[in-house]
Amino acid sequence: MIPYVRLAYASTATANPAHIRNDLLQILDSATGYNSNHQLTGVLLYGNGYFFQCIEGQKHQVDDLYQHLLKDSRHQDITLLSYESREQLRFDQWGLRYVHFEAPVEHFFSQNHLAVFNPYLLNTTLIHPFLDTLYNDARNHPGQPNQALMALEASQSGYVMSVWDMGMVAAWILLALLPLYLIVTLVPGTSGFFMF
Ligand SMILES: Cc1cc2nc3c(=O)[nH]c(=O)nc-3n(C[C@H](O)[C@H](O)[C@H](O)COP(=O)(O)O)c2cc1C
């Protein structure tokens, strides 16, 4: 009897990229304990607003976790990419290894003629070499998940504005223009001054 199953899925994060770090910290915090208590192993990747996760373990444990994942509002459009029986666990050193989206992942996608990282494009042919890429990347970067999250923060130093922030900027611009508008409409003779 083949003892394990390995599941991989793609999903879309619901949090704004500027606020994803909190979600990731929470997920990793709860997942690390849960996964090791249930002999689950795997890898989680976040990039370009997408999640890619691979979970391995005994069938009932993997299926149970996937049912929880399907109900989690921190992501949506959850798409099962592969589900297969395995003789061995590939990511057996990690309860849940977080891999930051970086050069090897980008390289994998460009090598396979896929413009940008989008896990929904991983078909059955690509999924195994992609897991190899993640495995090698995780092995080459031994360290705690938080270190990978710090890398995420650094990569986001190009600040991404939320809708709220954009609204606030627009409000300040309008407020700054209000005195000008009042002068032009209330003080006779000033409207010509602003015309070229
Ligand atoms: C992208 C993503 C990956 C997750 N991975 C795991 C995981 O590997 N292990 C885990 O216990 N929870 C993981 N979670 C959290 C679970 O979805 C869920 O919150 C947790 O199992 C608690 O379930 P409950 O709130 O139904 O009790 C993940 C959540 C997201 C959004």
The ligand as an ORCA input file, in Angstrom:
! r2SCAN-3c Opt
* xyz 0 1
  C      -2.485     29.905      1.774
  C      -2.787     29.234      3.084
  C      -2.040     28.120      3.486
  C      -2.299     27.505      4.703
  N      -1.582     26.405      5.061
  C      -1.844     25.788      6.236
  C      -1.114     24.622      6.632
  O      -0.240     24.135      5.937
  N      -1.431     24.084      7.847
  C      -2.393     24.582      8.678
  O      -2.625     24.038      9.749
  N      -3.097     25.674      8.300
  C      -2.842     26.281      7.116
  N      -3.573     27.380      6.754
  C      -4.633     27.851      7.670
  C      -5.903     27.013      7.471
  O      -6.570     27.423      6.285
  C      -6.891     27.173      8.647
  O      -6.955     28.514      9.042
  C      -6.453     26.347      9.837
  O      -6.350     24.999      9.444
  C      -7.477     26.455     10.984
  O      -8.703     26.023     10.495
  P     -10.087     26.441     11.201
  O     -10.059     27.937     11.294
  O     -11.162     25.917     10.266
  O     -10.061     25.779     12.539
  C      -3.325     28.009      5.535
  C      -4.076     29.117      5.113
  C      -3.810     29.727      3.908
  C      -4.624     30.923      3.480
*
